[in-house]
Amino acid sequence: MPEFDQSKAYTEQEEVFFDDGREIELLHFVYGRADIDQIRGNPARVLQAIDEYGRTKKYLMNVGEDKGKIVTDLIAEVKPQTMVELGGYIGYSCILFGDAVRKAGGKRYYSLERNPEFGAVIGSLVHLAGLSDVVKVEIGSSDASLKRLYDEGLLKHIDLMFLDHYKPAYTTDLKLCEELKIVTPGSVLAADNVITPGNPPYLEYVRSSVAEKRKKAEQPNGESAPDARMAARSINQYAKRGESTSLGSSPGNPNLVYDSKLVNSFEPTGVPDGVEISRCVSEEKE
Ligand SMILES: C[S@@+](CC[C@H](N)C(=O)[O-])C[C@H]1O[C@@H](n2cnc3c(N)ncnc32)[C@H](O)[C@@H]1O
């Protein structure tokens, strides 16, 4: 694993590190720059401006350069026609990966973001980067947006999915995609933050054999102890912010086989983290 370049570190994550006005402050920072006309239509320069804010002003919960490269390399290899991200925040991953999808010949990048103010920031920066032809921002909870896009016939298959939202929803949203058959053999998943803060129930699911998943699906309450503990912790965290925390209960498709591995890397602050890359390779018949 390459070393972390300390000169590029974002400022430290504070106690309150989002939704305190910094997302709008970021827009003023970017649009107020003297070189704004050189930034327009240039995704790399928009990302540089966002990184500069994160390094010199306030922390932003972006995927960052190091983990971002793991996913852009994957995009170059997989060449997804359709890519979906769960959790867009201010649009950093959306601009980085949307640009990579377009360069790889892809058609559509859906960014699913629950918070409408963050969604508006994503839309503004995506427009600035000149990526509005490829990127579509969908506001609402990820499960509702996935279902709606599927019902409208807009989302028929997910070639690559980046999971970076509410941690207990990684597994429930993946199971929903499996049930809708928009995640099938050939789909690839990249899940952020599996080391910091970590996501044991998700790792257990994508690393389980078909036999283990079938057995668990037969249990009266298919939720494991780590699942329940994580949901309780996260529900408390979001309840404080007055946000809905409903988690779906799709059975998923336990017959799908994933080839899953961790790629170690760093948060943009330099804190160690990792991305779990899971390739859906086949489906076992019952
Ligand atoms: C870590 S941030 C995403 C960072 C972004 N992917 C990046 O790297 O630039 C997580 C985002 O997920 C959003 N979020 C949380 N739960 C969600 C849900 N159920 N559906 C959609 N978005 C959600 C939050 O509002 C937040 O903006």
The ligand as an SDF file (V2000), in Angstrom:
LIG
                    3D

 27 29  0  0  0  0  0  0  0  0999 V2000
  -19.8790    9.8330    3.7470 C   0  0  0  0  0  0  0  0  0  0  0  0
  -21.0770   10.8410    3.0030 S   0  0  0  0  0  0  0  0  0  0  0  0
  -20.8600   10.4870    1.2790 C   0  0  0  0  0  0  0  0  0  0  0  0
  -19.5680   11.0110    0.7100 C   0  0  0  0  0  0  0  0  0  0  0  0
  -19.4730   10.9260   -0.7850 C   0  0  0  0  0  0  0  0  0  0  0  0
  -19.7680    9.5830   -1.2800 N   0  0  0  0  0  0  0  0  0  0  0  0
  -18.0790   11.3120   -1.2350 C   0  0  0  0  0  0  0  0  0  0  0  0
  -17.1700   10.4960   -1.0690 O   0  0  0  0  0  0  0  0  0  0  0  0
  -17.8960   12.4030   -1.7480 O   0  0  0  0  0  0  0  0  0  0  0  0
  -22.5930   10.0040    3.3550 C   0  0  0  0  0  0  0  0  0  0  0  0
  -23.8080   10.6480    2.7350 C   0  0  0  0  0  0  0  0  0  0  0  0
  -24.8610    9.6800    2.7530 O   0  0  0  0  0  0  0  0  0  0  0  0
  -26.0810   10.3490    2.9440 C   0  0  0  0  0  0  0  0  0  0  0  0
  -27.0410    9.3470    3.4110 N   0  0  0  0  0  0  0  0  0  0  0  0
  -27.1170    8.7480    4.6250 C   0  0  0  0  0  0  0  0  0  0  0  0
  -28.0950    7.8370    4.6450 N   0  0  0  0  0  0  0  0  0  0  0  0
  -28.6610    7.8340    3.4120 C   0  0  0  0  0  0  0  0  0  0  0  0
  -29.6990    7.0930    2.8080 C   0  0  0  0  0  0  0  0  0  0  0  0
  -30.3720    6.1550    3.4660 N   0  0  0  0  0  0  0  0  0  0  0  0
  -30.0140    7.3540    1.5200 N   0  0  0  0  0  0  0  0  0  0  0  0
  -29.3130    8.2830    0.8160 C   0  0  0  0  0  0  0  0  0  0  0  0
  -28.3110    9.0080    1.3400 N   0  0  0  0  0  0  0  0  0  0  0  0
  -27.9800    8.7920    2.6190 C   0  0  0  0  0  0  0  0  0  0  0  0
  -25.7510   11.4430    3.9490 C   0  0  0  0  0  0  0  0  0  0  0  0
  -26.7000   12.4920    3.9010 O   0  0  0  0  0  0  0  0  0  0  0  0
  -24.3500   11.8640    3.4790 C   0  0  0  0  0  0  0  0  0  0  0  0
  -24.4400   12.9480    2.5960 O   0  0  0  0  0  0  0  0  0  0  0  0
  1  2  1  0
  2  3  1  0
  2 10  1  0
  3  4  1  0
  4  5  1  0
  5  6  1  0
  5  7  1  0
  7  8  2  0
  7  9  1  0
 10 11  1  0
 11 12  1  0
 11 26  1  0
 12 13  1  0
 13 14  1  0
 13 24  1  0
 14 15  1  0
 14 23  1  0
 15 16  2  0
 16 17  1  0
 17 18  1  0
 17 23  2  0
 18 19  1  0
 18 20  2  0
 20 21  1  0
 21 22  2  0
 22 23  1  0
 24 25  1  0
 24 26  1  0
 26 27  1  0
M  CHG  2   2   1   9  -1
M  END
$$$$
